[in-house]
Amino acid sequence: MLFSLGDLAEAEGSPEEQERLARRAGNFLAFCETKWLSSIVACLHGDLEPAEALAVEVLDLIVASHAVSGEPGALINLAYIRFLRGGEYQSFEEPLLRAIDIYDQMSAAPTDDPRPVLLLLRALGGRLDEARKTLPDFERYFRFEDPWTASLGEARLTLAAALVVLHEKDLARSLYEPLKEWTESSEYVLTGLASIPQLVTRVLGMLADICDAPGEAQAYFDTAINQAREIGIRSELAEACYWCASFLLKDGADANKDRANELLAEACAICEQAGMLAQLKRASRLAGVAPGSSSSPA
């Protein structure tokens, strides 16, 4: 709950103590959860090597204990970290395909649906045609009469981000108002309980942009950047800077171009320092076409 509310400092401060207590009590599930949380926090801070090591450790523990329901979420976490590190697409796609296979075989499906994550990573990786072919698999996420849960809300946020990347305007627009209403009522700040970690305001900014609501988009992006700085999550700060810059460059105003270049420079610096190679390439490419930028495409 602390994680979803964006209280990362509290969530970050508790794993060591929780792990100690879990070990003392012999509580295996609690031990796995603290390791998992530590991996997500490390990922958000841009410490990708220890994040991946923890993710592998958690997955090995879950597999060894035959706790099958935990595998999809652990595989999603591992896949996202590998994507951030710029690995070949097989390095993150294979865990997600394995997660989908497990998810589909379980009579009581776990809360972590891997499909929206796979769609997003394929889209971000430039595999647009493959991603679009799977869009019929997501019909249930547009049945808004179904009761909202945290896992359903997180899946829809991830799906929404993917639809923006794919430029699927009609589908993305249909998610905007329902997601605004749900996130406002739930006070969600940061996903990661049932999907990959993303700032809600950053995703809403992407949606507002594709919905031609520039005032709302700017407000959401400004909030996301401020939240990322305040919480200290470098991976999301880089993403928020990138998407805000992309939004600003559409306007054409000189002041916006200067601000966009500043944001892209910050995104590139974070990505380079953290080893977020896929995002570095994308941000460098956008910086290279931004007027007045001294950066060159990767």
N, C-alpha and C positions, 0 to 999 in steps of 0.2 A: 504493500500500500504506500509506503514511504517513497518507493521508486516511482510509482505512477503519479504521485503528487509532486515529483521533482525535488524531494528533500534528499538529494544525493549525499550531502554531508552526513546526515543521520544514517542513511543506508550504508554509507562507506565506513562509518565508525563502528557499526555493529557486527560485521562479519567475523572479525577476529574473536570477539567475545562469544558470539554465537557458535563459532566453530569449536572453541574450547569447551563450551557447555555441551555441545552435541557429542563431542568425543567422550567426555566424562559420562554422559548418559547413555552412550552407545546408540544414539539416535542417528541412524544412517541417512534418512531422508533429510533431516535438518542439516547434516554435514554436507550433503550434495548441494542443497539449496544455497548454503553460504559460499561454497566454491563457485557455483553458477553466478551468483550475484557479484562476486569478486571479479569474475571474468567480464561481465557486462560493464561494471564500473571501470575496469582497466581499458576496455574498448572505448568507452565514452571519453576517457582521459587521453586517448590516442596512444596508449601503451599496448600496442598490438601484439608484440611478441609474447609477453606474459599473459595477455588475454587469451591468445590461442593455446598456450600451454595449459592454462586452467580449463579451457573449453574441452581440450582433448582428455584431460584428467577426469572431468565430470562425466564425459561420455563413456569412458572406459569403466568408471565405477557403476554407471547405470546399466551398461551392457552386462558386466560381470554379475550384477545382482538380479538380472532378468526383470528389471523394473521397466518393462516395455513402454508403458504409458509416458515415461519421461524422455524417451528417445527422440521423438519429433522436435521438442523444444530444444534439447541439447544439440541436435544436428543443425537446427536453424541458427543457433548462436554461433556454432563453429563455422558454418557456411558464410555468414555475414562477415565475420572477422577475416576469413580468407579472401573474401571479395575486396574488403578494404585494403588488404595488403597487396592487391594487384596480381593475385595468382591467376593461372590459366583457368578458363571457365569451368573445366572439369573439376578443379579443386573445390569449387563451391557448389557446382550443380549436382555432382554425385551425392553429396550428403543430403541435399534437398530432395532429390528423387528417391533416395532411401527413406527419408522422413515421410514422403507422400505415400510410399508403399506401406509403411507401418501404420500410418494414419488411416488408410483405407481398409486395412485388414482388421482393425479393432472394432468390436461390436459397440463399445462405448467410446467414441472418438475422443482423443485428448483435446484440450482447448487450443493447442497450438497448430493451426492450419498452415502447412508450409507453402501452399499454392500462391497466396499473395506475395510472399517473400520471393519465391522463384520468379514470378512475373516481374517484380520490381528489379531484381538483379539482372535478369535477361534484358530488360529495357535499358537500364543504366549501362549495361555492357555492350549496347549497340545491336543486340540480336532481336530486332524489332519484329520481324516477320514470325519468328518462333514464338515470341511472346503473344502476338495478336492471335495466333491460331488457338490459344488456350482460353481466350476471353469467354466463350460459352460456358466454361467451367465455373464461372463466378456469378451465375444468375441469382443464386440464393442470397447474395450480399445486397441485392437491390430490392429484396422483399422487406420493406421497412415496417410492415405490420408485426413482424416477429419481435419478441421482447429483446431489448438491447442488453447485452452482457459486456463485461470488460473485454473478454476475448473476441467477441464479435466486433466491438468498437475498434479494437486495435487492428484486427484484420481489415476492416473497412478503411482505416487510415493508411495502412500499407498499400492496399489496393488503389486508393485515391492517388497516392504518390506515383504509383506505376502508371496509372491512366494519364496523368499529366505528362510524364516522360514520353509516353506513347502518342501524345497529342489526340487522345480519344476524348474530344471536348464534350460531347453529349453525355457520355457515361460519367465523366469526371464531374460535370455540372450537376448531375442528378444526386451526387453524394454530398455536395457542398453544404446545403442548408441542413440536412439531417445530421451531418457530422458537427456542424457549428452548435446545433441545439444540444446534442449529446455531450459534447466536450464541455460546454458551459454548465450543464446540469451536473455532470460528474466531476467537474474541476480537474480533469485530467491534464497533466503537464507533459509527461514523458512516457512513451510506450516502452515495452520491454518485458512485461509480464507474460505476454502471449504472442509476441512478435519481436521484430528487431527494435532496438532503441532509437526512437525518433522524437524530436520535440513536436508536440501537437501543433503549436503555433506556426512552425515552419511549414508543415504539410498544409495547414489552412491557408497560409500565404500563397503556396503553389496553386491551390484550388481557386482562391480569389483572383489570382492573375488570369487563369484560364477562363474564369467566369466574367472577365472584363469588369472587375471591380477594383480599380487601381488604388483607391483610397484604403479599402480594407486590406488589400495585399500589402501595401506599404506598412500599415499598422501592425499586421501580423509578423512581417519580416523584422521590423524594428524590435518587436517584443521577443521574437525568437533569438535574435542576436544578443539582446540584453540578458535574456535568461541563460543562454549558453555561456556568456562571460561570467555571470553571477555564480552559476553552479560550477563552472570550471570544466565544461565538457568540450574538449577541442574538436572531436570528430563531428559533433553537431554544429559547432561554431563554423567550421569550414563549410559544411553543407548550407547553413543559413546564409553565410556570406555569398556563396556561389549563386544560390537561387535568387537572392535579393539583387545581386549584380545583373543576373540574366533579365530580371524584371525591369530594372532601371534602364538597361540598354535599349529596351523597346521604345522608350519615350523619345530619345534623341536630344533631349535638352543637355546643354553643356554641363550644367551643374550635376545632373544625373550621371553623365559620363565620368566626371571626375570622381564622384562617390563610388561608382561601379568599379573603376580601376583600383581604388583604395581597397574595396572589399575583395576583389580578385587577388590583389597582392597578398592580403592577409590569408585568404583561403589557400593560395599556393604555398605560402610559408608554412602554414600549419601542416598541410599534406606532406610537404617535403620532410619536415622535422619528424612527423609521426610515421612516415613510411606508407602513407595512404596513396599508393601509386596510381590506382585507377582514377581517383578523384583529382590527383595532381595533373594527370594528362588532360582530363576534361576541363579543369579550371584554367590550365595554361592555354588550351586551345581557345577558350572564350576570351581570355586576356589578350591573346594574339590578334583577335579581330576587333577588339575594343579600341575606338579612336583614342589616340593620345597615350596608348599603353606602351610601355617599354618592354613588356614581356613578349616572348615568342612562343608559338605552340610547341607542345612536347611531341 
